[in-house]
Amino acid sequence: MRILTRYIVRSHIGPFLFAFTAVTGLLFLNAVARALEDLVGKGLDPGIILEFMLLSLPHIIALTFPMAILVAVLYAFSDMTGNNEITALAAGGVHPARLLIPIALVGVVLTGTMLYFNDRVLPESNHRLANLLADVGRQSPTFELREEVVNEVHTIDDTRYFLRARGIDNATNRLTDVTIYDLSRLGENRTIVAQRGEMAFTPDRRDLYLTLEEGVVFETTDARPGGFQRLYFETQIIPFRGVGTELERRTGGGARSDREMNIAMLRSRADQSLEETHSIADEMLSLSERAVENALEPAPVGDERIVLHEDRLSAPRDHLVAEQASESRVIHHRWGVQYLNVYQYQVEIFKKHSIAFACLVFVLLGAPLAIRYPQGGVGMVIALSLGIFFFYWVGLIVGERFADRGQIHPWVGMWAPNILLLIPALGLMSRMARDMATNRGNRLDELKHLVGALLQRLKGRVGTAAAAPQETAAP
């Protein structure tokens, strides 16, 4: 039996490596191609581009690893069944379900590996990738400048400019209502105001030239105390040299989103949000008690003013009711926000476990499907893989969306796709010995024969029913 176990495991290695490499390569090239043009065009160091590519890989592996397992199981068992190896083993007394044991054990190991990957590797890579993209985005003024904000621009010679614009169009690099504070000359203050401007990079994207139109320059200098100079211009070009030569990396870790946290961090955040909901619930209870007390307290005759609380002044009853209603809405909104935060953190926790467990589900589902339909070949493997994976990921995305909104429990939303695939997998496994096919026929032929037999039987019954009235009317 050790020879059989090694043979079964070895037959899955080749298809798994091929499917994993091919699918990961395609998705990786697609993801990198969308961002590589902007990265290369900004004069970044090749090491930064290589770091971006490596950090983009774990997110893709989290998608392609379970898919490669499904493809490998479908192909290996379909090939063995098509070559009548499963039939020969069954004739020798080996039950087809016995063949699932080594693959199921490998699936358990891969599930644990995937869980470790989702918990340790993926969050860190997502966090580092997010920080890298943020640092790269700040390197170019085209992306860094914000409207109605005084933006600081550094040049290669450590000269500082402060730029403010009322409007910035990142698509055309056009600016409106521009104000520049020039501190490039020691002892001189220059303020440039222009109605509009346009930014343009040099081909190597290292130097930025700002063309201003219809403006005025205000200058003061320490050499002439009290002196003032004003110059009008129609067009003026201001160079910012070396703004794209060096990438400034942040040293701090920065804030993490839920996709950048491991399971321990997510549970800690979920517990904090849950404690906050309890605190807010106590506030709501206290507010309700005060409202009841104030409602039951009789007001003096001819005076509609009552005491709000011990540390607050008296106010009219109508004003009190309105204020309590407003405070109640604010507290209820805070409670809803924290409650949804709990759900969102729990969704991410269950999703890490669910995706890892999908490796085992795909093993249990792929083997009996391949044994039942062995004649489809590579086309059947691709079609079933795409169909199953499409169903799984659509279910996962829909479940995540409903769970994030608090409409269903996070466990249900994240584990429903696994359960919906595990049920038919167990049903097919229980029928593996009876549903086994060979290369002499397939289920499609059996289906055609069954449909033909049913049509012949219905045709005979219709003919008998039509002949019955004629026999009755003959006497």
Number of C-alpha atoms within 10 A of each C-alpha: 7 8 7 12 16 11 11 18 16 12 18 19 14 13 20 22 14 14 19 20 15 14 17 22 16 11 16 19 12 11 15 16 11 10 12 14 10 13 19 15 12 20 16 19 13 11 9 15 15 11 13 21 18 13 20 19 19 21 16 18 23 19 16 20 22 26 23 25 26 31 25 27 28 31 25 25 27 28 21 18 23 24 14 17 14 24 22 12 14 16 10 9 9 14 15 21 15 11 18 19 13 16 20 18 13 15 23 18 14 20 22 16 14 24 19 16 17 26 19 15 16 24 22 19 19 21 20 19 19 18 20 20 13 14 16 22 17 17 22 21 19 20 12 16 19 18 16 14 12 16 17 15 18 18 19 15 11 12 14 17 17 16 21 22 23 15 15 22 13 14 7 11 14 17 23 19 17 21 21 19 18 17 15 15 11 8 10 13 15 18 17 20 21 24 16 20 22 17 19 16 20 10 10 12 18 21 19 21 15 18 18 25 19 14 20 20 16 15 16 17 16 11 9 8 8 8 10 10 10 12 10 14 12 10 13 16 13 11 15 21 19 16 22 24 19 14 19 11 13 11 7 7 9 11 8 16 13 19 17 22 23 20 21 11 15 22 17 12 18 22 15 15 21 19 15 17 21 15 13 19 16 12 16 18 12 12 17 14 12 15 17 11 13 18 14 9 11 10 14 9 6 6 9 13 16 18 16 20 11 7 7 8 10 14 13 13 18 10 11 19 15 11 13 16 14 12 14 16 13 12 17 16 13 15 22 15 13 20 20 19 22 25 24 21 26 24 24 22 26 19 21 22 20 21 26 25 21 26 27 26 24 28 25 25 23 28 28 29 23 27 28 22 25 28 22 16 15 15 10 17 24 15 12 19 22 15 11 16 17 12 14 18 14 12 19 20 14 13 24 25 17 15 22 22 15 17 13 15 17 27 18 16 23 27 20 17 21 20 15 13 18 18 12 15 20 14 12 21 20 13 14 18 18 10 15 21 22 20 13 9 13 17 16 11 11 11 11 11 12 11 12 12 12 12 12 11 12 12 11 12 11 11 11 11 10 11 10 10 10 10 9 8 7 6 5
